[in-house]
Amino acid sequence: QVEVEESGGGSVQAGGSLRLACTAPGRSARTYNWAWFRQDPEKDRTFVAAVIRSGGYQYYADSVKGRFTISRDNAKNTVFLQMDSLKPEDTAVYYCAAGQGILSTIRTPSAYSLWGQGTQVTVSS
């Protein structure tokens, strides 16, 4: 069963941009909190960004503040992660996740019940 579908990964040079997209077939985006996490072979899975169920608040890891933007298009039932000013340290597999946890768990992987398969982002120097 496909729970979440991600797209938009690729390879760019430092300073470039990518836009990731995430959908949950058969589900309404407004039903869930949405988040992006990332993981590379040398690191644990870490929080990147999240948007609360209502859409009224967005949360970011300190390492991506000012460079990444999470957004939700309710008409398209799609969540996006716009990534600008990319750095080599942003290289990772990016995972989209959906869940219904409380606000205090917004940055915690265990708060999310639906996960995508991941999309590779590679940033070269």
N, C-alpha and C positions, 0 to 999 in steps of 0.2 A: 504494500500500500504506500503510495506517495503521499506524505503528509505535508511537506513543504518543498517548494521548488525554487532554486536559486539560479541566477544567471548574471552575466556581466563581468565576470572575472577576465583577466588577461595579463599581458606583460606591458609595462610602460617604463620609461626612464624617470629618474628622480625629478620631481617637480610636475609631473604629469597628473592626469585625472582619470578616474574610472567611476562608473555608476553601476552599483549592484542593484538587482531587483529580486523581490521575494514574493511568492504567492502561496496561498494555502487553498488548493482546489476544494470546492464544496463548502468553504467556510467564509464567514464575514470577517474582514480585517478588524472591525470595531469590537469584535467579541474578545480580543486578546490584547495583552501587552506584547510588544514586539521588540526583539533585540537582535543585535549582531555581536557575535563572538569571533575570535580568530585563534588559530593555532598553527605553529610550524613545528618541524621535527625536533627542534631544540627547546621548545617551550611548552608549558601547559596552556590549556585553553583559557583565554582571558577575555574580559568584557571589553566591548568597543563602544556600543551605543544602544539606547533603548528609547522607545516612545510608549507612554502610558496608554492604557486602554481608551481613555477619553480623547487622546490626541493632544491634550493641553500642555503636556510637559515632555521634554526630551532630556536625556541624560547621556553623558559622554565620559569616557576615560580621559584622564588628564593628558595622555599622550596624543590624543586626536582632537582635542578641543581647538576650535578655530579652523580646522582643516576638513573635518568630516561633518556631514549633516544627515540625520535620519529624518525621513518624512513618510507620510502615508497618503495615498491617493484612494479615497473611498470609492470613487466611481470605477476605478480600475481594480479595486480590491488588491492593491499591491503596496508593498513597503519598499522603500528605496534607501540606499546608502550612497550618498554622493561623497566621493573621496577626492579631495584636491590637495595640491602640494605634497604629493606622495613621496615618502622617504624609503630607502632600502629596508629599514627596520619595520615597515608596514607589510613586508612580504610574509604571507601566511595563507592558509586556507581559511576562508571566511564562511561562517555558518550563520544562517538565519534561524531564529527560534521564536516560538509563540507560547504564551502561557497566561495564567490568571492569578499569579501570586500577588502578595501585598507589596506595597511600595518599598518597604525596607529590604525586600529581596530582589529588587529590579536588576541588580548587577550580578546575581547569583545564578549559575547554570541550572541548579536544581529546581529553580522556580519555573522553568520552562518545560512543557510537556511535548511539544512538537518541534522537530528539528529537520533542517534540510541536509542534503548530502555534502554540502560544502562546494565552494567555488574558489579556484586558485587565483591569487593576486601576487604577481611578481614585479618588484620594483628594482631596477638596476641602477647602479651609480654611474 
